[in-house]
Amino acid sequence: MAVDFARRKELQDNVAQSAVASLQDGRSVLITAPTATGKTHIFTDIVDRMVEADPSIRILVTQDRIAIGRQNLEKAHSLGRADVSFSTEGRLDASGRVAYGTTPTLAAHLDLLGQRDLVIIDECHHAAEGNERYHSQIIAAVLRDNPKAVVLGLSACVSRADNARLHPALENADHFHITYNDALGVGAIVPPRTHTPNYSLTDGASIAETVDRFVDPNNPHEAAGGLYTALRKGRPVDFFQRSVREWRRANDGQTVPTLGYASTIADAETLRSAFAEAGLRTAIVHHGLPRPQIEKAFADFKNGKIDFLSSVDMLTEGFDAPNVRSIVCCKETTTWSEWLQINGRGARAFSSEGFDKREYTMIDMGASTYLHGSVDTLRGVENFALRGPDAEKRYRPWRCVEGGPDKDPTVY
């Protein structure tokens, strides 16, 4: 699906303009938007607008990963910003009018941040409440020197696995949200074709039956540990080979650029090995590998030199490869935010000579789809919740009941 750049820019401009109006009025702002809608472009545009309106403004940008910080710094340079600096690995450089920095490094130099008028928190779902947390310490230090400072947070999802609330500055912020329907409408993302293979665990139960046995719909977080263990212990002996077969079936036998996710490094390696035995060019990335080896694997995947790349947690935030056409999730369970991040790697639109990406396949070998729903279902729910009967694509919850629209659900 080709991106409609004019419509996407109009969408980004509308969000940026509204956010700037709130910030200039002294109110903090929270922006949530799906992967590929251009959050980095939006906050860079906000920075430009704020600097243009007040050339004396000083801005602090916190990053939770070095790689993302460097990407955003390069983005700022590419867009013509020269007055920027970057603090990382314990070395502070707060000289820039716009000072980027990794969160631990900034938190280690709270007295040296200088007066700041705006704090931007990228991937702000990391910024939970609590005075002991780095983000809270940074915000407190800025507000101590400038009580009128405001906060801008951006993220694809603000849900946290620990159910902690966001920092009060974000909880009480003006909230601007780009929906999945908006992102799909401008061609920034493509929809998933989700597959939940029907196979039996060693006790004879299906994934769906096991989810029903362990999860209380009113409090699913309490059962997550038991469900994880049951699924892990119950995997059939050919689980990873079965994953390859299901991947082939979902992709009509074609070899397409694919990401694989597993719960442990050992599992990620076994998954990689299964795809290699099936004839694919494969690689794995994890935190125990040298950084040059990791970067080479990333580059080889993006350049088409390998077909399959597996990991535990290095293929979510900060990893963007628009050529991804399939995802194999062998994690027993995921958190809501992790599920959205994983899907986000496949959702980014991509076009090249002779090819226009229209969808991506999600092969969920675990329980994440049962727990969270597919992203396409989320889009329908979100659109219906916001627009009700006026939704462009009407969502009818009863049509998602097992048995389809011709089977009336039982009401108790």
N, C-alpha and C positions, 0 to 999 in steps of 0.2 A: 504494500500500500504506500503510495507516494505521499510524502508529507506536504500538506498545503501550507507552505511557509508563511504566506501572507496572513492566513487565518490564525496560524499559531502565534505569529508575532502580535496580531491584534489581541489575542487572548492574553499573552504575556504582558503587553502594554497596559491592558485594563487592570490586571492584578497589580502591576508595579505602580500605576498611577494612584490606585486606591490605597495601597500600602503607604506610599509617600505622604499622602494627605493625612493619614492617621499618625504617622511618625512625626510629621511637622506640627501636628496638633498636640504632641506630647503623650501619645498613646502607643504602647507596645503592640507588635503585630505578629501573628502566627499565620504562615502560609503552608498549606498542605496540597500536594499535587502528585499524581502518579509519575513514576519514572518515565523519562523521555519528554516531559512537557517543558523542560528547560528551566529548572529551579535555579541553576547556576546563572543562566542568562538573566533571569528575573532579579536575583539579588545584585548582580553586577549592574543592571539597569537602575535599580533602586539607589545603589551607591552613586552612580553618575548623576542621577537627578538630585540627590541630597547635596552632593559636592557643588553642582551647578547653582543650586539655590543658596548655599552657604559655603563659600570657598575655605572658610576657616574650620569647618567641621573635621573632627577626628574620629575615626571608626576602628573598632576592634573586631576581627573575624576569628571565631574559634573553630577549629577543625579537630575531629576525633581520630583521624587517620592521616599519617604523613603523606601517603600517596594522593589522597583527596585534596589535601592542602596544596600540594605541588600542582595538581591539575588546575585548581581554581586560581592559583597564582599565575600559571601560564595563560589561563583564559583571560585574566585581567590584563596581562601584558599584550595579548593578541588584540584586545579591544582598546588598546592605547593608553592604559593606566600605567604611568611610570612611577608614581609616588606610593609604591607599595613595599612592604618588607615581610619577612617570614621568619618566625621563631619556631625552632624544633630541636628535639634531642637535647634539651637542657640549655640551649643557647638562645638568649633573648635578643631580638632585634625589633624594637618597637619604634623605629625611626620613621616608618611610613605614615603618611596621612591615613592610609588604609593599612593597618597592621594585621597580617594573618599570623596565626600561631596555633600549634597543637595544644590541646587543652592542658595536659600535664605541665608543659613548659610554661605556659602563661600562669598557671596556678602556683608555680614555684617562684614567680617573680611579681607577686601582687602589688608590691610597693613601687614597682618600676614601670607599670603599664602607662603611666601618664594620664592626663585627663582625657576622657573619651566621651563623646556625645551619643554614640550608637554602638551597641554590641550586637553583632550578627552571629547566630549560632546555627551552623550548617548541621544537618541531620540532628535536629533538636530533640528527637525522642530520647537522646542520651541525657538531656538536661532535666533530670528529675529533681523534685524538691528535697531539701535536706541540707543543713548548713555544712555538713562534712563533705559534700560533693564538690568536685572541682568547678563545675559550671556555676554553682551557687556562690562559691568563693570569688570567682571572677566577676560575676554580676555585682556582688556586694562591694567589692573593691572599687569598681567603676562608679557605683552609686554613692559611695562614701566621698569620692572626689568630686562627683557631679550629680547631685540629687535629681537633676532634670533629665538625665540620660534615659534612653529608651532601648528596648530590646526587640530584635527581629529574629524569629525562628523559622526555619524551613525544614520540611521533611515529607517523605512520601506517606508516612504513617506515624502517628504519635502514640499508638498503643505500645505498652511495655509488658514484657513477660512477667515482671515482678508486680504488676498492677500499681506501681508507684505513680503518683500524680506528677505532672510537669511542674517546673519551677513556677511559683505564683505569677511572675511577670508574663509567662506564656499562658498559664491557665486563665488569666484575666485579660488576655490580649484581644484586640480586634482580629477576628479569624476570617481569612480568605481561602476558599477551597476550590480547586479545579477538579471536577469530577472525572471519572473514567469515561463517561459518555462524552464530555467535552474533549478529552484527549483523543478519543477514537474519532470524534467528528472532524478534528483538524488533521487527522492522519498521523499523529505523533506516535500512536501505539497501534498494535494489531491484536485481535482477540485470540484467546487460546482455544485449542481443541483438546479438551481434557479427557484422559483415559484413566480409569481406575480398574485395573485388571482384576478379574474375578478368580482368585486362586484360594486354596485352602491352606490354613496353617497346620502344623503338625498335630493339633488336637482335633482337626476336622472342621473347625469354625472358619468362616470367612472374615475378612477385615471388618465389614459392616457389622457382623454379629459380635465380634470382639469389642468394637467401639460401643455398641449397645450395652454390653455387659459391664463395661468399666466406667462409662462417662455418665455423670448426672447432668442433664441438659441445663439445670438451674445453677450448677457450679462446676463446669467442666475442668477448671484449673486443678481442683483437688484430686482428680482421677488421672491426671496426665502421667504421673510417674508409673502407676500400675499398668496403664495402657502401653506405655513405652516398653516395659519389661515383658509384658505378654506378647507383644508383636515381635520383639527381638528374639525371645526364646522360641517362639513358634514358627520362625521362618523355615520354609522348606529347604532341603539341602541344596537344591539347584536355584536358590533365590536369585543370585546374580546372573546366572545364565538365562533364567526366566526373564529377568529385566531386559536383557538384550533382545530376546524373542519378542517381548511386548513392544519394545522400541521399534523393531523392524516392522511389526504389524501396524503400529500407529503411523509410521511414515511410509507405508506402502512399499516397503523393501528398499527405499532409497537411503543412501548415506548422506546425511545432512549435518551441518555443524551443530554439535550437541554438548550441553553441559550436564555433568552428573554430580549429584549431591549425596553424601553419606554422613552418618553420625560419628564415625571415628576415622582416623587416618588409615587404620588397617582395612576398614570397609571400603574407603575411597580407593585404596590400592587394589583390593579384590575386584571392585567394580571396573576400574581401569583395565585390569588384566583380562576380565571377561570380554570387554569390548575389543581389546587387542587380539584376543584369540579368534574373535569374529571377523578379523581382517581390517579393523580400523586403525588409523594412526592416532596414538593416544599419548596423553601426558597427565601428570598429577601435580597439584600445587598444595603445599601446606607450610606452616610456620617453621618447620624443622629444616627446610631446604635453604640453601644460599640464595640471597636476593637475586643475583644475576640469573640463576637457574629459573626462578619464578618468573622474572621479567621475560626471559626467553620463551617460556611456555605460553605466557600471555600473548606475546608478539606472534608466535607461531600459530596460535589458534586464530587470532584476528586476521592473519595473512593467508590462512587456508592451508598451512603446512601440516596441521594436525586436524583431525575430525572430532575428537572427543577429549574433553578436559574435565577432570574430576577434582573434587575438594570437599572439605567439611564446611569451612566458613570464609574462604577467600574469594568466593565468586558471588558476593552480594554487594554491599555498599562499596562504591568506588570502582567496580569492575563493569565496564561497558564494552560490549562487543555486539553491535547491531546485527551481525551476520548470524547470530544464534537462531536456529530454527526448531530446535527441540530441546526439551529438558527431561532428564530422568531423575526423579527424586526418590532415593532409597532410604531417606530418613524415616524412622518409624513415626515420629510426630514432629511438628514444627510449631513455633509460636505464630501468632497472627502476623506480627510485623515481619518475621523471617519468611513466612509464606508469601507475603506481598513482595518482599525483596527478591526472592527466588523467581517468582513469576515475572518480576520487572526485567530480569535479564533476557527473557524471551520476547517481551512485549514491544520492545523498541522497533519502530518501523525501519525498513531497510530496502533500498533499491540499488541495483547495479545494472550494468549492461546486460540486457536479456533476462533480467530477473526482477520481480517485484514481490516482496514478502507480503503475503495476505493474512497469515496466521502463524502461530507456533504450536507445536504439540507439547502437552504436558503429560508425562507418564508418571503417575503417582503410585508408587509401589507400597506406600504406607497409608496413614490414616488422615493426612492433612486435609484432603478434599472433604472427607466425611466430617471433620471437625470445623473447618472454616468455610467450606464451599469453594467452588471455582471462582476465578476472577470474573468470568462472564456473569455468573449468578450475582456476585457482588455488584457488578455494574447495573444489573436490573433492579436489585434491591435499592441501591443508592438513588437511581433515577426515579423510581416509584416513590421513595420516601420524600424526595425533594419536590417532585412535580405531580404526584398522585395521578388521577385520571388523565391529566394533560401530558403525561410523559410521552415522548416521541415513540419509544418502544415500550408498550405496556407490559408491566410485570404482574403476573398473577401467581401469588404464592402457592395456591392449590395445584397449579400445574407442575410444581416441583415434587409433589407427593408421589411416592413410589407407585407405579401403575399408570401414571400419565393422566391426561385430562379427562379420559373417559371413565375413570374410576373415582367415585365420590369418596372423600376422606371420611373416616369415622369420627364423629364428634361426641365427646363424653360430657 
